[in-house]
Amino acid sequence: MTKVMTVNEGTLMIDYAYPCMMAEKSLKALHEAMLNNDYDKAIEEGLTAIAEAKLCLNAINDMKQRRA
């Protein structure tokens, strides 16, 4: 997991899009693992998806607070 930072008009921002895409990727890998009955891999990918979704939500909340 990596927080991707971008600079927008001289302001450091946390990128929401990258963790969102990584969460999607992990959910797809979870589904594939379940089709292959690889439950350990599915659990690992599910936990990764949760972590990436949390990073995405943190970025969105940061963006919302900056607009307030």
C-alpha positions as CSV (number, residue, x, y, z in Angstrom):
1,M,0.0,0.0,0.0
2,T,1.3,3.4,-0.9
3,K,-0.2,6.8,-0.4
4,V,0.2,8.7,-3.6
5,M,0.6,12.4,-3.1
6,T,0.1,15.0,-5.8
7,V,0.7,18.7,-5.9
8,N,-2.3,20.7,-7.1
9,E,-1.9,24.5,-7.4
10,G,1.0,24.4,-4.8
11,T,-1.0,22.3,-2.3
12,L,-0.1,18.8,-1.4
13,M,-3.1,16.5,-1.8
14,I,-3.6,12.8,-1.1
15,D,-4.7,11.0,-4.4
16,Y,-7.9,9.1,-4.0
17,A,-7.9,7.5,-7.4
18,Y,-4.9,5.2,-7.0
19,P,-6.1,3.5,-3.8
20,C,-9.5,3.2,-5.4
21,M,-8.1,1.4,-8.4
22,M,-5.9,-0.8,-6.1
23,A,-9.0,-1.8,-4.0
24,E,-10.8,-2.7,-7.3
25,K,-7.8,-4.8,-8.3
26,S,-7.7,-6.6,-5.0
27,L,-11.5,-7.3,-5.2
28,K,-11.0,-8.8,-8.6
29,A,-8.1,-11.0,-7.3
30,L,-10.3,-12.0,-4.3
31,H,-13.0,-13.2,-6.7
32,E,-10.4,-15.1,-8.8
33,A,-9.0,-16.7,-5.7
34,M,-12.5,-17.8,-4.6
35,L,-13.1,-19.4,-8.0
36,N,-9.9,-21.3,-7.5
37,N,-10.9,-22.3,-3.9
38,D,-7.8,-20.5,-2.6
39,Y,-9.3,-19.1,0.6
40,D,-6.1,-17.8,2.1
41,K,-5.4,-15.7,-1.0
42,A,-9.0,-14.5,-1.0
43,I,-8.7,-13.4,2.7
44,E,-5.4,-11.6,1.9
45,E,-6.9,-9.8,-1.1
46,G,-10.0,-8.9,1.0
47,L,-7.8,-7.3,3.7
48,T,-5.8,-5.4,1.0
49,A,-9.1,-4.1,-0.5
50,I,-10.3,-2.9,2.9
51,A,-7.0,-1.1,3.5
52,E,-7.0,0.5,0.1
53,A,-10.6,1.6,0.5
54,K,-9.7,3.2,3.8
55,L,-6.9,5.1,2.1
56,C,-9.3,6.2,-0.5
57,L,-11.9,7.4,2.1
58,N,-9.2,9.3,4.0
59,A,-8.2,11.1,0.8
60,I,-11.8,12.0,0.1
61,N,-12.3,13.3,3.6
62,D,-9.1,15.4,3.3
63,M,-10.4,16.9,0.0
64,K,-13.8,17.6,1.6
65,Q,-12.2,19.4,4.6
66,R,-10.0,21.5,2.4
67,R,-13.1,22.7,0.5
68,A,-15.0,23.6,3.7
